[in-house]
Structures are given as C-alpha cells and as structure tokens.
C-alpha cells in the first residue's frame, strides 16, 4: 500500500506531535507506514485501518493509497 505525503505530514503532526519536520522526516514516515501496511489488502475502494502501535489513530485509504491520518474518534468527511 502506498502512502501520500499528506498522510506522512499528518502522522508527524498528529501522532508524533511535531510542528517542524524535514523532507527526510517525511520520507522516513512514508517508509515506516509502507512497511507497516505492506500486507494489508483493502477489500473496498474506501477503507480505514487502525495504525499498529498507535491505537488512537486510524489511517484512511482510497484506491490502495493511505491519504490521511486522523484521531480514532473523528469521522472522515469526503
């Protein structure tokens, strides 16, 4: 599963509580999330997954790409 730059930025901001980050940080998060979700096979066009190790956050995917990261209690608006 691919990870968008937007999702990597939201991971850094929301999960890791970082306000300043570099392109290197974004690339490391993309590599991490791709590794975590490499065996995930979505069974529909739109899906959300809890991020392993970060149970209070979920990844929203669309067409085999993680597009954003949101806190578990929030609803995703299309």
C-alpha angles and dihedrals in degrees: 000000000000124000124217123225088241091058091049091051092049090049091054093045102040105027102030096031093227120152097177119050139151135226087259090058091050092049091049091051091048090052091047095049093044088053092047093049099035093111096042113112111189115218096203140035095257121035142153129214133192109241110242110245091017103069095170093063134063133200118227115213134190126184094352094310128104104231103179146354120230136175111267095246096055124088121231114239116208 
